[in-house]
Amino acid sequence: MSSITVAKSAGYCFGVDRAVKMVYNELEGNSRVATLGPIIHNQDVVNDMQAKGARIINSVDELRDGETVVIRSHGVGRDVYEKIAQRGSRMLDATCPFVSRIHKIVAEKTAEGYFILIAGDSSHPEVQGIVGHCDENFFVFKDNFELKDFFEKKYVNLKKRVAIVAQTTYNIVVWGDCIKVIPKNDPDVVIFDTICSATDARQSDARELAQCSDLMLVVGGRHSSNTVKLFEVCSKYCKTYHIENADELLTLHLPAAEKIGITAGASTPAYIIKEVQTNMTENVNLTANQDEEINFAEAVDQSFKKIHTGEKVKGKVVAVNNTEAIVDLGTKHTGYVSLSDLTDDPTKKPSDVVSVDDEIELVVLKVNDQEGTAALSKRKVDEQAGFEKIVKAKEEGTVLEGTVQHVVNKGVTLSLYGVRVFIPASQTGLPRGAELDQLLKKKVEFMIIDVTEGRRRAVGSIRAVINAKKEEAKAKFWAAANVGDVYTGKVKSLTSFGAFVDLGGIDGMVHISELSWKRIKHPSEVVSVGDTLEVYIKDLNQEENRISLGFKKAEDNPWEIFKANYKVGDVVKATIVSITSFGAFAQIIDGVDGLIHISQIADKKVENVKDILSVGQEVDVKIIDIDTDAKRISISMRALLEAPAEKDEEEETPAEDDAE
């Protein structure tokens, strides 16, 4: 007979147990409770809390007046505490003491100028909370390979001391591998051992049990980080299954095993572990009895086999009509699959989904033993398989593709693998307030950013894909860009001080002074949003992510054009552009002005320039001085008035000589 052993440290850890008790104590006092995220990675417990009145919120903005907000054991960043304080809401902080210690370490080391390295899953709430105490001065690595890459490529240029911490539930084996790649005897590298002692003990106990077992059951939430790590640890030594509760045992085809081990994650209540242990014990006893009476079992008519609600079964399609498919289950029950349980596509008929003689997998929705019927669902099986793909896509950061089907309140929806994916307006990649209808029936790329396993719902983000592509484009740009390189880009936006140009996933700025050789008050005088410009790189600053662009070309410099075509003594036509108390400025060519001093306006004393000249007036002037260094030009109207008088004097002189 098989033996079943439960690991010594399986189940609730101190931090999770403390958080759960805090919520239940509040609920017993009839308090209105809102937990900032699920208080525990266990849907059964979460469902029970919700049934007792607790609400799950994703941000402080969702808090209602009079509610007590509970910070879960994962902890949160400083900004969340500040928002709660600003609202004046009552708060219960259930942050695990081990996590609080990490917050304190990274905050202190950040203040001391250290760069923080965090071992863990960047998408995990605990890591996100730790990050919230680092002031953007951090790097999250998932394993020793990423850590090694950091020290080989980035540490040399970092010029900062480094402090290293780990997520409390981090895999202790991987942590050991990480320690090996950290530079030895480097006084600028400080390592803190922050893996929870309970996590360490739980993983060690699970490893020891797996080493001497033929089969391991790891019980806990699908999204529980520490439970997933237990599964990884045990899988190295024997056949291992990850289940959430005892009901899932019905869906497994467990191989024969003499020694069976059971362990559980920190979010798994004792009663669930007990249910799994009890069910396994019953199954082992049943198997033993069947072995003893195998001949009798074979003689039992298969038609008397019972089926149960929630059970997965296989059946053969025997008939298809316009509203349903009829299935032979090999039992005394006739199975019926309605159209809505065949597919969620309203445009399809049953015959579009299944055909006679198809063998399909189904979930039992309802059994009527008296009538000998069973209501079945193919869609739930498809959704389960599809949801598993969705969960995997989230974990791996996979880019998915789908067609937007509906525009709903505050977002759009699409269906993928039979799962409805909601994309909030803020995650569509469209500007705030933009019409979402423009996405309808469009094929889009997106990533899964959140899943609700109990309700099998998923939240997607188009913006995440756009941002990822931008980051990729940025990395490619910085790897190849040099001062002087010429790019063609589109004007993305205008400000009072310049124009931002999209160089292909990364923006550079053309300062207003670089848009034109002449003075302009606003970039819109030269360019418009959407214009295509040929620009060149003037300056690069990767640390500040700043790219300065030039647009003016030297050959278009008005001053150079003037120097090449004009000299002192030339007489030109000029247009008065402004008047001052000491003279008037006149444009000689576009972008080049000369000064007519008040003494050079007329051959007599001028009291007020405006008495003789006005803006827009065209006058003949003579260039009397060019200051190349200061880029100043002096021009004169008076010089042209004096010229005829001088000529007359020259003509009269010979006559006077003759007279003498």
KOLMARDO-212091 format. One line per field, with one value per residue (C-alpha): residue in one letter; residue number from 1; x, y, z. Coordinates in Angstrom, 3 decimals. Layout:
// residues N
type c(a/...)
seq c(NUM/...)
x c(X/...)
y c(Y/...)
z c(Z/...)
***
This chain:
// residues 660
type c(m/s/s/i/t/v/a/k/s/a/g/y/c/f/g/v/d/r/a/v/k/m/v/y/n/e/l/e/g/n/s/r/v/a/t/l/g/p/i/i/h/n/q/d/v/v/n/d/m/q/a/k/g/a/r/i/i/n/s/v/d/e/l/r/d/g/e/t/v/v/i/r/s/h/g/v/g/r/d/v/y/e/k/i/a/q/r/g/s/r/m/l/d/a/t/c/p/f/v/s/r/i/h/k/i/v/a/e/k/t/a/e/g/y/f/i/l/i/a/g/d/s/s/h/p/e/v/q/g/i/v/g/h/c/d/e/n/f/f/v/f/k/d/n/f/e/l/k/d/f/f/e/k/k/y/v/n/l/k/k/r/v/a/i/v/a/q/t/t/y/n/i/v/v/w/g/d/c/i/k/v/i/p/k/n/d/p/d/v/v/i/f/d/t/i/c/s/a/t/d/a/r/q/s/d/a/r/e/l/a/q/c/s/d/l/m/l/v/v/g/g/r/h/s/s/n/t/v/k/l/f/e/v/c/s/k/y/c/k/t/y/h/i/e/n/a/d/e/l/l/t/l/h/l/p/a/a/e/k/i/g/i/t/a/g/a/s/t/p/a/y/i/i/k/e/v/q/t/n/m/t/e/n/v/n/l/t/a/n/q/d/e/e/i/n/f/a/e/a/v/d/q/s/f/k/k/i/h/t/g/e/k/v/k/g/k/v/v/a/v/n/n/t/e/a/i/v/d/l/g/t/k/h/t/g/y/v/s/l/s/d/l/t/d/d/p/t/k/k/p/s/d/v/v/s/v/d/d/e/i/e/l/v/v/l/k/v/n/d/q/e/g/t/a/a/l/s/k/r/k/v/d/e/q/a/g/f/e/k/i/v/k/a/k/e/e/g/t/v/l/e/g/t/v/q/h/v/v/n/k/g/v/t/l/s/l/y/g/v/r/v/f/i/p/a/s/q/t/g/l/p/r/g/a/e/l/d/q/l/l/k/k/k/v/e/f/m/i/i/d/v/t/e/g/r/r/r/a/v/g/s/i/r/a/v/i/n/a/k/k/e/e/a/k/a/k/f/w/a/a/a/n/v/g/d/v/y/t/g/k/v/k/s/l/t/s/f/g/a/f/v/d/l/g/g/i/d/g/m/v/h/i/s/e/l/s/w/k/r/i/k/h/p/s/e/v/v/s/v/g/d/t/l/e/v/y/i/k/d/l/n/q/e/e/n/r/i/s/l/g/f/k/k/a/e/d/n/p/w/e/i/f/k/a/n/y/k/v/g/d/v/v/k/a/t/i/v/s/i/t/s/f/g/a/f/a/q/i/i/d/g/v/d/g/l/i/h/i/s/q/i/a/d/k/k/v/e/n/v/k/d/i/l/s/v/g/q/e/v/d/v/k/i/i/d/i/d/t/d/a/k/r/i/s/i/s/m/r/a/l/l/e/a/p/a/e/k/d/e/e/e/e/t/p/a/e/d/d/a/e)
seq c(1/2/3/4/5/6/7/8/9/10/11/12/13/14/15/16/17/18/19/20/21/22/23/24/25/26/27/28/29/30/31/32/33/34/35/36/37/38/39/40/41/42/43/44/45/46/47/48/49/50/51/52/53/54/55/56/57/58/59/60/61/62/63/64/65/66/67/68/69/70/71/72/73/74/75/76/77/78/79/80/81/82/83/84/85/86/87/88/89/90/91/92/93/94/95/96/97/98/99/100/101/102/103/104/105/106/107/108/109/110/111/112/113/114/115/116/117/118/119/120/121/122/123/124/125/126/127/128/129/130/131/132/133/134/135/136/137/138/139/140/141/142/143/144/145/146/147/148/149/150/151/152/153/154/155/156/157/158/159/160/161/162/163/164/165/166/167/168/169/170/171/172/173/174/175/176/177/178/179/180/181/182/183/184/185/186/187/188/189/190/191/192/193/194/195/196/197/198/199/200/201/202/203/204/205/206/207/208/209/210/211/212/213/214/215/216/217/218/219/220/221/222/223/224/225/226/227/228/229/230/231/232/233/234/235/236/237/238/239/240/241/242/243/244/245/246/247/248/249/250/251/252/253/254/255/256/257/258/259/260/261/262/263/264/265/266/267/268/269/270/271/272/273/274/275/276/277/278/279/280/281/282/283/284/285/286/287/288/289/290/291/292/293/294/295/296/297/298/299/300/301/302/303/304/305/306/307/308/309/310/311/312/313/314/315/316/317/318/319/320/321/322/323/324/325/326/327/328/329/330/331/332/333/334/335/336/337/338/339/340/341/342/343/344/345/346/347/348/349/350/351/352/353/354/355/356/357/358/359/360/361/362/363/364/365/366/367/368/369/370/371/372/373/374/375/376/377/378/379/380/381/382/383/384/385/386/387/388/389/390/391/392/393/394/395/396/397/398/399/400/401/402/403/404/405/406/407/408/409/410/411/412/413/414/415/416/417/418/419/420/421/422/423/424/425/426/427/428/429/430/431/432/433/434/435/436/437/438/439/440/441/442/443/444/445/446/447/448/449/450/451/452/453/454/455/456/457/458/459/460/461/462/463/464/465/466/467/468/469/470/471/472/473/474/475/476/477/478/479/480/481/482/483/484/485/486/487/488/489/490/491/492/493/494/495/496/497/498/499/500/501/502/503/504/505/506/507/508/509/510/511/512/513/514/515/516/517/518/519/520/521/522/523/524/525/526/527/528/529/530/531/532/533/534/535/536/537/538/539/540/541/542/543/544/545/546/547/548/549/550/551/552/553/554/555/556/557/558/559/560/561/562/563/564/565/566/567/568/569/570/571/572/573/574/575/576/577/578/579/580/581/582/583/584/585/586/587/588/589/590/591/592/593/594/595/596/597/598/599/600/601/602/603/604/605/606/607/608/609/610/611/612/613/614/615/616/617/618/619/620/621/622/623/624/625/626/627/628/629/630/631/632/633/634/635/636/637/638/639/640/641/642/643/644/645/646/647/648/649/650/651/652/653/654/655/656/657/658/659/660)
x c(0.000/1.174/2.336/1.435/3.638/2.969/6.032/6.718/6.626/3.793/1.171/0.678/3.725/3.704/3.244/0.325/-1.366/-1.055/-2.562/-5.503/-6.312/-6.203/-8.827/-11.130/-10.856/-11.931/-14.827/-16.022/-16.162/-18.533/-15.925/-16.074/-12.854/-11.036/-7.840/-5.295/-5.069/-6.037/-4.848/-3.658/-2.916/-5.720/-9.042/-11.030/-9.966/-10.449/-13.964/-14.832/-13.603/-15.648/-18.707/-18.227/-18.110/-14.476/-13.769/-10.649/-9.343/-6.413/-5.583/-6.165/-8.380/-11.009/-11.426/-14.859/-15.553/-15.494/-13.618/-10.583/-7.828/-5.599/-2.052/-1.346/1.754/3.543/3.884/3.625/5.748/6.009/3.651/0.764/1.164/1.194/-2.011/-3.792/-2.668/-3.908/-7.340/-7.438/-8.546/-8.031/-5.283/-4.179/-0.641/-0.284/3.095/5.170/7.926/10.497/9.300/9.293/12.947/13.764/11.912/14.024/17.277/16.698/15.426/18.501/20.951/19.285/19.661/23.349/23.819/23.777/22.374/19.898/19.896/16.775/16.586/13.028/10.134/9.673/5.912/5.409/3.622/6.340/9.080/6.978/6.590/10.365/10.967/8.686/11.306/14.289/13.638/14.069/17.634/17.392/17.650/15.566/17.202/15.454/18.467/22.255/22.537/20.948/23.049/26.244/25.326/24.842/28.275/29.990/28.364/26.921/28.743/31.991/30.278/27.851/30.299/28.098/28.163/25.758/23.405/21.831/18.584/16.256/12.494/11.515/10.220/13.165/14.413/17.240/19.025/19.064/20.129/23.138/24.004/23.658/26.096/28.726/28.692/28.977/32.520/34.492/36.004/34.580/34.090/31.490/29.144/26.989/24.805/21.788/20.268/16.548/15.002/12.427/13.577/10.171/10.609/14.053/12.702/9.681/11.829/14.395/11.697/10.026/13.331/14.120/10.630/10.775/14.134/12.620/9.181/7.855/5.189/4.774/1.663/2.316/-0.823/-1.335/-2.474/-1.412/-0.030/1.616/5.320/6.475/4.187/5.555/9.089/8.149/6.916/10.225/12.227/10.260/10.141/13.890/13.562/10.281/6.993/5.276/1.777/0.689/-2.944/-4.972/-7.330/-8.591/-11.175/-8.401/-7.364/-10.396/-8.919/-5.522/-4.466/-1.948/0.564/0.994/3.374/4.524/5.662/3.584/4.639/2.485/3.720/1.958/2.724/2.577/-0.925/-2.498/-4.769/-4.382/-7.897/-7.095/-3.918/-5.993/-8.602/-5.898/-4.335/-7.719/-8.726/-5.381/-5.690/-9.163/-7.905/-5.014/-7.395/-9.784/-6.963/-5.868/-9.416/-9.723/-6.462/-7.780/-11.111/-9.959/-12.001/-15.221/-14.453/-14.039/-17.407/-19.257/-21.261/-19.659/-23.100/-23.533/-20.541/-21.486/-20.473/-20.300/-20.740/-17.414/-15.887/-14.028/-15.344/-14.855/-17.726/-18.545/-20.849/-23.836/-26.058/-25.925/-28.910/-29.395/-29.360/-27.134/-24.929/-25.867/-23.033/-22.556/-20.594/-20.427/-22.640/-26.367/-26.546/-27.273/-25.124/-26.392/-24.141/-26.055/-24.777/-23.688/-21.643/-20.065/-18.712/-18.815/-18.982/-22.593/-22.102/-21.508/-23.910/-23.272/-22.306/-19.564/-17.955/-18.405/-19.397/-20.886/-18.276/-16.023/-14.549/-14.445/-13.514/-16.237/-17.021/-20.152/-22.404/-25.397/-26.462/-30.059/-29.890/-33.684/-33.988/-30.606/-29.305/-26.240/-25.673/-22.141/-19.821/-17.074/-16.528/-15.394/-12.752/-11.607/-11.626/-9.601/-7.015/-7.129/-6.868/-3.805/-2.281/-3.251/-1.654/1.482/1.560/1.435/4.198/6.438/5.558/4.431/3.120/-0.308/-2.463/-6.231/-9.058/-10.970/-14.592/-16.379/-16.039/-17.298/-17.330/-13.771/-12.108/-12.327/-12.588/-11.432/-11.529/-8.452/-8.278/-11.917/-11.051/-12.440/-9.614/-10.414/-8.100/-8.716/-8.722/-5.516/-3.824/-4.951/-2.014/-4.415/-4.232/-6.474/-10.012/-9.485/-12.376/-12.021/-14.188/-11.117/-9.856/-13.072/-12.459/-8.757/-6.075/-3.867/-0.825/-1.074/0.357/-1.486/-0.870/-3.343/-5.457/-8.257/-8.150/-11.329/-13.379/-11.136/-10.758/-7.737/-6.597/-4.431/-2.298/-1.581/0.475/2.854/3.727/4.173/6.406/8.417/8.973/10.010/12.512/13.876/14.139/15.848/18.416/19.085/19.397/21.818/23.955/24.489/23.936/26.797/27.012/26.669/24.492/21.633/18.078/14.713/11.865/8.367/7.476/5.625/4.804/5.607/6.377/7.307/10.983/11.255/9.972/10.109/10.939/10.268/13.433/11.787/10.735/12.812/12.339/14.885/14.373/15.177/15.539/13.701/17.050/17.919/14.753/15.513/18.382/16.033/14.361/11.006/8.576/7.238/8.278/4.908/6.219/8.566/7.170/3.894/3.049/3.357/6.026/8.952/12.326/15.912/17.856/21.303/22.480/24.111/24.508/23.764/23.247/22.209/22.104/19.460/17.932/18.370/18.984/19.652/19.005/19.999/17.899/19.538/22.088/25.278/24.709/21.401/23.026/21.847/25.037/27.209/25.008/25.372/29.175/29.450/27.360/27.751/30.605/31.162/30.157/27.348/24.033/21.035/17.307/16.267/12.934/12.412/11.567/11.776/12.315/14.171/15.096/18.598/17.720/16.007/16.751/16.247/16.267/18.823/18.126/15.940/17.546/20.067/19.321/21.403/21.224/20.533/21.755/19.695/22.668/22.637/18.970/19.141/21.582/20.073/19.517/16.649/14.775/12.384/13.042/9.324/8.961/10.895/10.673/7.958/7.939/7.495/8.941/11.506/14.539/17.826/20.877/24.622/26.621/29.165/30.529/30.495/31.618/32.152/32.910/29.908/27.708/26.712/26.067/25.876/23.937/23.261/20.640/22.572/25.567/23.405/22.096/25.619/26.970/25.368/26.582/30.151/29.915/28.740/31.737/34.120/32.601/32.887/36.573/38.119/36.032/37.395/40.950/40.352/39.023/42.165)
y c(0.000/3.563/5.836/9.548/12.109/15.824/18.100/19.508/23.181/23.012/25.760/29.180/31.227/33.748/36.791/35.386/33.965/37.370/39.192/36.781/37.048/40.860/40.868/38.386/40.317/43.488/41.717/40.291/43.837/44.738/47.040/47.880/46.355/46.784/44.840/46.383/43.364/39.792/39.344/35.825/33.727/31.318/31.740/29.743/32.083/35.163/34.033/33.478/36.980/38.509/36.584/38.150/41.650/42.357/44.146/43.751/46.980/47.538/51.122/53.634/55.622/52.854/53.289/54.293/56.658/54.911/51.846/50.445/49.628/46.619/46.473/42.828/40.939/41.666/45.334/48.465/51.408/54.755/56.441/54.171/55.125/58.785/58.418/56.707/59.488/62.136/60.473/60.250/56.609/54.188/51.696/48.299/47.462/43.676/43.869/40.850/41.886/40.206/42.352/45.501/44.793/44.827/48.153/49.634/48.309/49.608/52.985/53.480/52.313/54.446/57.502/56.613/56.630/52.902/51.308/48.538/45.069/42.986/39.232/38.306/38.500/42.116/41.553/40.172/42.536/42.094/43.147/46.063/47.190/46.971/48.968/51.672/52.397/52.686/56.074/54.617/53.636/49.857/46.802/43.615/40.367/37.006/34.685/34.370/34.842/38.301/39.199/38.086/40.156/43.211/42.904/42.258/45.071/47.729/47.650/49.072/52.282/52.532/54.345/53.603/51.256/48.326/46.759/43.365/42.001/39.141/38.656/36.784/33.818/33.678/30.217/29.407/27.234/30.030/32.481/30.258/30.438/34.237/34.537/32.780/35.446/38.455/39.965/38.651/40.986/44.092/46.716/48.503/45.485/44.718/41.564/41.199/37.773/38.619/35.284/34.465/31.744/30.092/30.044/28.534/25.839/25.126/24.664/22.546/20.279/19.938/19.047/16.388/14.880/14.888/13.107/10.117/10.133/8.688/11.385/14.919/17.082/20.817/22.577/26.319/29.158/29.171/32.692/32.143/32.805/30.611/27.743/27.873/27.736/24.687/23.020/23.840/22.450/19.179/18.625/18.079/14.874/13.146/13.419/16.524/18.021/21.561/21.738/24.434/22.221/18.673/19.025/19.109/15.585/14.409/15.828/14.126/10.686/9.984/7.196/4.375/5.387/3.756/6.958/10.118/13.496/16.574/20.119/23.480/27.148/29.898/30.899/27.475/27.034/23.912/22.668/22.508/20.531/18.170/17.714/16.792/14.355/12.769/12.415/10.886/8.415/7.413/7.033/4.864/2.620/2.445/1.491/-1.258/-2.648/-2.539/-4.448/-7.157/-7.439/-6.741/-9.513/-8.219/-4.660/-5.758/-7.429/-4.310/-2.800/0.514/2.004/2.218/4.539/7.738/11.208/14.305/18.023/19.663/16.412/16.316/13.593/12.449/11.796/10.972/13.260/11.220/14.015/17.760/20.063/23.822/24.359/21.679/18.637/15.249/13.210/9.551/9.455/5.656/5.835/5.661/9.445/11.188/14.287/17.575/20.516/23.723/26.192/28.651/25.863/24.894/28.332/31.999/33.073/34.128/33.837/30.084/27.117/23.828/22.170/24.796/23.598/19.812/16.969/13.519/10.951/13.677/12.663/15.737/16.617/18.183/19.470/18.232/21.185/19.345/15.716/14.485/10.811/10.438/11.560/10.118/13.353/15.498/19.118/19.486/22.254/22.172/25.907/25.569/23.040/25.313/28.275/26.372/25.386/28.885/30.469/28.385/29.765/33.285/32.778/31.409/34.380/36.750/34.900/34.870/38.354/36.971/39.386/38.169/39.181/39.527/41.496/44.050/42.873/45.394/48.908/48.878/51.247/52.470/50.163/47.524/43.727/40.876/37.094/34.886/31.132/31.384/33.900/37.436/39.967/43.496/46.322/49.517/52.820/53.771/50.670/51.085/53.289/56.029/59.575/60.401/61.137/59.593/57.736/54.009/53.170/53.572/50.234/48.305/45.280/46.177/43.517/44.576/43.297/43.211/41.665/40.217/42.372/40.853/37.731/36.876/33.120/32.640/34.508/33.563/37.112/38.766/42.351/43.218/46.147/47.412/50.191/47.645/46.320/49.844/50.723/47.507/48.316/51.824/50.462/48.135/51.030/53.149/50.456/50.065/53.846/54.343/51.467/53.086/56.863/59.357/63.149/64.335/61.434/62.506/61.187/61.698/61.965/63.300/66.245/64.700/67.763/71.455/73.459/77.087/76.134/73.675/70.771/67.080/64.790/61.014/59.336/55.921/54.960/57.593/61.366/64.125/67.860/70.687/73.842/76.888/78.555/75.630/75.818/79.052/81.478/84.346/85.100/83.378/83.558/80.002/76.778/76.748/79.609/77.087/73.553/71.774/68.484/65.704/67.434/65.302/66.842/65.944/66.591/65.845/64.970/67.902/66.317/63.006/62.335/58.727/59.044/61.766/60.207/63.544/63.966/67.468/67.883/70.475/71.531/74.742/74.217/76.279/77.086/78.730/81.094/84.613/86.181/83.974/84.847/88.559/88.392/86.621/89.187/92.590/94.958/98.426/101.068/99.062/100.864/98.629/98.795/98.038/97.749/99.418/96.693/98.607/102.125/103.165/106.465/106.248/105.158/102.497/98.896/97.939/94.481/94.157/90.473/87.968/87.430/90.296/93.808/96.976/100.015/103.480/105.669/108.812/110.860/108.938/109.441/112.965/115.776/117.789/117.196/114.721/115.080/112.139/109.172/108.570/111.995/110.656/106.847/104.264/100.444/98.782/101.723/100.821/103.139/103.344/103.075/102.805/100.233/102.252/99.632/95.841/94.419/90.727/89.579/91.289/90.649/94.331/96.422/100.210/101.719/105.359/107.354/110.575/109.264/109.133/112.686/114.128/112.509/114.915/117.988/116.690/116.101/119.689/121.071/118.973/120.340/123.993/123.860/123.984/127.063/128.910/127.978/129.272/132.537/133.006)
z c(0.000/-0.768/2.027/2.128/3.900/4.395/4.582/8.062/7.000/4.465/4.479/5.975/6.852/9.676/7.438/5.435/8.544/10.235/7.234/6.915/10.624/10.467/7.706/9.443/12.726/10.932/9.235/12.554/13.888/11.031/9.530/5.847/4.523/1.220/0.588/-1.743/-4.026/-3.010/0.577/-0.244/-3.358/-2.528/-4.290/-1.707/1.101/-1.059/-2.030/1.643/2.569/-0.236/0.904/4.352/2.858/1.960/-1.300/-3.441/-4.952/-7.271/-6.333/-3.542/-5.928/-5.685/-1.928/-0.704/2.154/5.513/4.295/6.075/3.605/4.329/2.961/2.208/3.327/0.033/1.052/-1.116/-2.183/-0.401/-2.862/-1.792/1.880/0.839/-1.186/1.717/4.073/1.645/1.527/5.318/5.160/8.033/7.239/8.531/7.480/7.185/5.459/6.434/8.886/6.641/3.727/5.889/6.697/2.979/2.562/5.337/3.851/0.329/1.569/3.755/1.114/-1.564/0.704/1.089/-2.688/-3.326/-6.485/-5.493/-7.083/-6.380/-6.960/-7.867/-10.299/-11.439/-11.900/-8.376/-5.926/-3.292/-5.717/-6.959/-3.343/-2.767/-5.937/-4.521/-1.840/-4.228/-5.920/-9.434/-8.456/-8.974/-11.217/-10.838/-11.981/-12.180/-12.075/-11.953/-15.723/-15.628/-12.573/-14.305/-17.360/-15.095/-13.498/-16.838/-18.822/-16.512/-13.197/-14.645/-15.767/-12.851/-10.551/-7.543/-4.608/-4.914/-2.354/-3.182/-1.665/-2.584/-2.672/0.510/-1.506/-3.916/-4.894/-2.474/-5.045/-7.618/-4.888/-4.244/-7.945/-7.830/-4.926/-7.063/-9.814/-7.488/-7.506/-4.556/-1.953/-3.616/-0.855/-3.012/-3.094/-0.030/0.116/2.410/3.089/2.922/1.917/4.584/6.979/6.618/2.831/3.254/5.574/3.359/0.242/2.107/3.598/0.192/-1.448/1.162/0.858/-2.966/-2.916/-1.149/-2.873/-6.126/-6.492/-5.084/-4.823/-4.412/-3.163/-3.626/-5.879/-9.515/-9.072/-5.710/-6.214/-3.334/-4.438/-7.998/-6.580/-4.472/-7.662/-9.379/-6.454/-6.236/-10.017/-10.047/-8.027/-8.896/-10.789/-9.386/-9.775/-8.864/-7.703/-5.966/-3.988/-3.539/-6.336/-8.922/-7.965/-9.951/-13.147/-12.744/-13.918/-11.186/-11.812/-9.316/-6.555/-3.334/-1.666/-2.097/-0.667/-0.115/0.441/0.192/-0.403/2.185/1.051/1.489/4.550/6.667/5.838/2.095/2.793/4.969/2.223/-0.277/2.181/2.983/-0.684/-1.587/1.288/0.084/-3.487/-2.323/-0.353/-3.296/-5.635/-3.257/-3.115/-6.893/-7.263/-4.966/-6.810/-10.345/-11.901/-10.344/-11.449/-15.020/-14.859/-13.810/-16.608/-17.653/-18.079/-14.319/-13.933/-12.134/-13.276/-11.102/-11.547/-12.366/-13.601/-16.915/-19.248/-22.814/-25.150/-28.755/-30.751/-31.987/-33.306/-34.090/-34.598/-34.792/-31.023/-29.497/-29.835/-28.330/-26.863/-25.860/-22.600/-22.303/-19.206/-18.589/-19.203/-22.476/-22.755/-24.162/-25.125/-25.858/-28.460/-25.759/-24.154/-27.452/-28.333/-27.324/-30.985/-31.669/-35.439/-35.339/-35.390/-33.522/-36.808/-37.260/-34.023/-33.905/-36.224/-35.699/-34.499/-33.058/-29.709/-27.475/-23.912/-21.768/-18.294/-16.514/-15.638/-14.188/-13.756/-13.669/-12.660/-12.680/-16.302/-17.280/-18.747/-18.256/-19.261/-20.597/-21.720/-24.326/-23.994/-20.369/-21.387/-24.196/-21.843/-19.266/-21.870/-23.316/-19.909/-19.153/-22.358/-21.261/-17.838/-19.477/-21.866/-18.877/-17.050/-20.115/-21.364/-24.733/-27.372/-28.543/-31.483/-31.704/-33.285/-31.214/-31.060/-28.842/-27.483/-23.897/-20.956/-20.334/-22.852/-25.575/-25.547/-27.723/-27.449/-27.567/-26.951/-25.849/-23.124/-23.001/-22.736/-21.557/-22.596/-20.563/-22.433/-20.628/-22.082/-25.706/-26.630/-27.770/-26.352/-23.387/-24.587/-28.045/-29.699/-29.018/-32.051/-34.247/-32.839/-33.563/-35.847/-35.979/-35.458/-32.551/-30.701/-26.919/-23.755/-20.758/-17.677/-15.222/-14.816/-12.389/-12.214/-10.201/-12.786/-15.708/-16.838/-18.322/-18.788/-21.774/-22.825/-26.327/-24.770/-23.208/-26.683/-28.028/-25.078/-25.518/-29.184/-28.232/-25.721/-28.367/-30.827/-28.166/-27.453/-31.176/-31.600/-28.708/-29.932/-33.348/-33.023/-33.310/-33.339/-36.914/-38.095/-40.351/-39.777/-41.420/-38.934/-38.395/-36.184/-33.250/-31.154/-30.737/-27.622/-27.090/-26.986/-29.877/-31.961/-30.994/-33.886/-33.955/-35.213/-35.271/-31.748/-29.993/-29.915/-30.365/-29.971/-32.383/-30.284/-31.587/-32.294/-34.591/-36.677/-38.553/-39.158/-38.494/-35.180/-34.703/-31.797/-32.074/-33.889/-35.700/-37.877/-39.506/-39.030/-38.263/-36.521/-39.107/-41.209/-42.357/-41.543/-42.342/-39.149/-37.784/-34.279/-32.497/-29.074/-27.279/-23.558/-22.965/-19.166/-19.417/-22.556/-24.346/-28.075/-29.430/-33.144/-35.706/-38.675/-39.980/-42.764/-42.996/-46.654/-45.733/-43.178/-44.214/-42.852/-45.077/-48.057/-47.247/-46.903/-50.259/-52.155/-50.474/-49.448/-48.031/-50.557/-52.160/-52.595/-51.833/-51.250/-47.652/-45.826/-42.451/-39.898/-36.596/-35.265/-32.113/-30.506/-31.999/-35.519/-37.603/-38.521/-42.144/-43.694/-46.498/-47.249/-45.420/-42.007/-42.210/-40.921/-40.980/-38.664/-40.037/-37.171/-36.573/-37.791/-41.116/-41.998/-43.499/-44.278/-41.466/-37.793/-37.106/-33.813/-34.205/-36.510/-36.948/-38.604/-41.607/-41.573/-40.913/-40.585/-43.993/-45.918/-48.596/-48.834/-50.740/-48.482/-48.766/-46.791/-44.822/-42.395/-41.862/-38.495/-39.347/-35.784/-34.216/-37.287/-37.403/-40.499/-40.647/-43.544/-44.485/-46.328/-45.751/-47.725/-50.836/-50.237/-49.885/-53.017/-55.573/-53.623/-53.643/-57.380/-58.001/-56.045/-58.132/-61.359/-60.184/-59.190/-62.742/-63.624/-60.591/-61.593/-65.119/-63.749/-61.720)
***
